[in-house]
Amino acid sequence: MAHPEFTLLGDAVWLDFVNSSRGRIPSPPDLLPDAGAYGRWARAEQLEPDDDANFALVRTFREQLTAVAEALHAGIQPPGSAIAAINGRLARCSGSHQLTRVSGGWRLRFAPARSLQALEAIARSAAATLADPAAIVRRCAGGPCSLFFIDHSPAQARRWCDAALCGQGTRVERRRGLVR
């Protein structure tokens, strides 16, 4: 999803949050340098801004989720402290479990009692990825790009965060190398 201020790939809210400190260039700027930027990011993601978010905690949570993304990309277990942080955010979500009809079958889902605030929605997004055995988190293979994405491709062979940006650049560089 295109946004003038933030890189929003739209794969998962939590990865967009992690990617706010990463980029397509070496040493990218932190796109969430302060609480105001975090609020703009939350609105860009169509999330309800947190009422009581201490910005230092926001940054710490992002670091913990970055460790989760790195671990999933490497195919190892995420740090227990990061899982505890996700569970801590999920525990703040009041609501109930409900059975819903999906494609002729039943599915158990959690129905929040109120709109989730941004950090709760981010935690829920991360938990959904961790709980999905088919979800594959990858880091972009395009040159200096360090963005994470979820590989939804049928063959699970996606290499780039955005084929038009990072993929095209890699193909052009490869062609130049072959021509020379």
C-alpha positions in Angstrom: 0.0 0.0 0.0 1.5 3.3 -1.1 2.0 6.0 1.5 4.1 9.1 1.2 5.7 8.9 4.7 5.9 5.2 5.5 6.7 2.0 3.8 3.6 -0.1 4.2 3.8 -3.5 2.4 0.5 -4.6 3.7 1.5 -8.2 4.4 1.0 -7.9 8.1 0.6 -4.9 10.4 3.3 -6.1 12.7 5.8 -6.4 9.9 5.0 -2.9 8.7 5.7 -1.8 12.3 9.0 -3.7 12.3 9.9 -2.3 8.8 9.5 1.3 10.1 13.1 1.0 11.4 14.3 -0.7 8.2 14.5 0.3 4.5 15.6 -0.2 1.0 18.9 1.7 1.5 21.9 1.1 3.8 21.4 2.7 7.2 17.8 3.8 6.6 16.2 6.5 8.8 13.9 5.5 11.6 10.4 6.4 10.3 9.1 6.5 13.9 11.5 8.9 15.6 8.9 10.3 18.0 5.3 9.7 19.4 3.9 12.0 16.7 5.3 9.9 13.9 4.0 6.8 15.6 0.5 8.3 15.8 0.7 9.2 12.0 1.9 5.6 11.3 -1.0 4.1 13.3 -3.5 6.3 11.4 -1.9 5.3 8.0 -2.4 1.7 9.0 -6.0 2.6 10.0 -5.4 1.7 13.6 -6.7 3.4 16.7 -3.9 5.3 18.3 -3.0 4.1 21.8 -4.4 6.2 24.6 -1.5 5.6 27.0 1.4 4.5 24.9 4.7 5.4 26.4 6.9 5.9 23.3 9.9 4.2 24.9 7.7 1.1 25.3 6.5 1.4 21.7 10.2 1.3 20.5 11.0 -1.6 22.9 8.1 -3.5 21.5 9.2 -2.9 18.0 12.7 -4.2 18.9 11.2 -7.3 20.4 9.1 -7.9 17.2 12.2 -7.3 15.1 13.8 -10.2 17.0 10.7 -12.3 16.2 11.0 -11.4 12.4 14.7 -12.2 12.4 14.1 -15.5 14.1 11.3 -16.6 11.8 13.4 -15.6 8.8 16.2 -17.7 10.1 13.9 -20.6 10.9 14.6 -20.6 14.6 12.4 -20.1 17.6 11.7 -16.5 18.6 13.0 -15.2 21.9 10.9 -16.0 24.9 11.0 -12.4 26.0 9.4 -11.3 22.7 6.7 -13.9 23.0 6.0 -12.7 26.6 5.7 -9.1 25.3 3.2 -10.2 22.6 1.2 -12.2 25.3 1.3 -9.1 27.6 -0.2 -7.0 24.9 -2.8 -9.6 24.0 -3.8 -9.9 27.7 -4.9 -6.2 27.6 -7.6 -7.1 25.0 -10.9 -7.7 26.6 -13.5 -9.7 24.7 -14.8 -13.2 24.2 -14.4 -16.2 22.0 -17.2 -16.9 19.5 -18.0 -19.6 17.0 -18.5 -18.2 13.5 -19.6 -20.0 10.4 -16.9 -20.0 7.7 -17.3 -21.9 4.4 -19.7 -24.4 5.8 -17.6 -25.1 8.9 -17.1 -23.6 12.3 -14.2 -21.4 13.4 -13.4 -20.1 16.8 -12.5 -16.5 16.8 -11.8 -13.8 19.4 -14.3 -10.9 19.4 -12.8 -7.9 21.2 -15.1 -5.9 23.5 -13.8 -2.6 22.0 -11.7 -1.5 19.1 -8.1 -2.6 19.5 -5.6 0.1 20.0 -2.5 0.1 17.8 -0.1 -1.9 20.0 -2.8 -4.5 20.7 -3.6 -4.8 16.9 0.2 -5.1 16.2 0.5 -7.9 18.8 -2.6 -9.7 17.4 -1.1 -9.5 13.9 2.2 -11.0 15.2 0.4 -13.7 17.1 -1.6 -14.6 14.0 1.6 -15.0 12.0 3.2 -17.1 14.7 0.2 -19.3 15.0 -0.1 -19.9 11.2 2.1 -22.9 10.2 1.9 -21.8 6.6 3.2 -18.3 7.2 6.8 -17.8 6.0 8.6 -14.6 7.0 11.4 -13.5 4.7 13.8 -10.7 4.4 14.0 -9.0 1.0 16.8 -10.3 -1.2 17.1 -7.0 -3.0 20.6 -5.5 -2.5 20.6 -3.2 0.5 16.9 -3.7 1.3 16.2 -5.1 4.8 12.4 -5.1 4.8 10.5 -8.2 6.0 7.4 -9.6 4.3 5.2 -12.7 4.4 5.7 -15.0 1.5 2.2 -15.9 0.3 3.3 -17.1 -3.2 2.0 -20.5 -4.2 5.5 -22.0 -4.5 6.7 -20.0 -1.4 9.5 -18.6 -3.6 9.0 -14.9 -3.3 12.3 -13.1 -2.9 11.6 -9.4 -2.8 9.4 -7.1 -0.7 8.3 -5.5 -4.0 9.1 -7.0 -7.3 8.7 -3.7 -9.1 11.2 -2.0 -6.9 13.7 -4.4 -5.4 13.1 -7.3 -7.9 13.5 -5.1 -11.0 16.7 -3.5 -9.6 18.2 -6.9 -9.0 17.3 -8.1 -12.4 18.8 -5.0 -14.1 22.0 -5.4 -12.0 22.3 -9.0 -13.0 21.7 -8.2 -16.7 24.4 -5.5 -16.6 26.8 -8.0 -15.0 26.1 -10.5 -17.8 26.5 -7.9 -20.5 29.9 -6.7 -19.3 
